[in-house]
Amino acid sequence: MRLLIIFILSLLAFSFGFLFTVYYIGNETNPIMFIKPIKADTVSQTTMIGAKYSSSQPKRYNTNSNEKNYFGEVFAYKSYIDKGINYSYGAFAHYGEYNVKQVETFNGPKSYYGGGIAGEVNILHSSMNFEWKIIGYSCSITFENGEYTNFINEAKKLQMISEESFGGSIFESSLFTEIIIHFNKNRISFYNSLGITRSIKTRNIISNYNTFLSFTHDKYSFFINSSSTGDSSYYGVGTNYRIGKR
């Protein structure tokens, strides 16, 4: 009898482990790094294009999963400064692959694609070669589809993953601050943000945290970033290019 009870409890624990495996949208990270590689008193607006590559680390609550998620992204945006207020808006597109290994029925790489729009506004203080985005608000809407999205929908219907899982489309919003130092035609900036990511369909909410370190020379910018969302962590690299003189 005791062995039977132990077996049943073990089976239930295994089943609940399956039920509570969580999967989120492929592109969970902050979609655009709004770099404006000019001093506030130099020009009032500029247009940028850029690209970013991101790769995930093992899930924080399941470090033995060996699941990997990676994606590339391209984007374009405009940025303006008016009386100490800096605001930007743009659009982006991405393509990636998530290698599922925790749900045996669906194991294997799953591709996905998507895009969306993003924007931010902040209060900008400028003094000598120093600028500070004292406080800012950013938001984005991301739409996504593909094999990975279909996997999440099907696995949820079959109760193989947590009901907290979501794909398809999200709304992200966050508060941020950024410190910028200019020297000659170069600049270095450090950016931190904290916010939430919400599924548009299911209304589920997870937290997000982003850190960017960027270096700019003339029209070219290069950045590295670290992002945490839900139970996932990402590292990325990217570049921006300023179009024209403005």
ABEGO torsion letter per residue (X at the ends): XAAAAAAAAAAAAAAAAAAABBBBBABABBABBBBBABBAAABABBBBBBBBBBBBBBBAABAAAGBBBBBBBBBBBBBBBBGGBBBBBBBBBBBBBBBBAABAAABEBBBBBEBEBBBBBBBBBBBEABBBBABBBBBBBBBBBEAAAAAAAAAAAAGABBAABBBGBBBBBBBBBBBBBBBEABBBBBBBBBBBBBBAAAGBBBBBBBBBBBBBBEABBBBBBBBBBEABBBBBBBBBBBBEAX
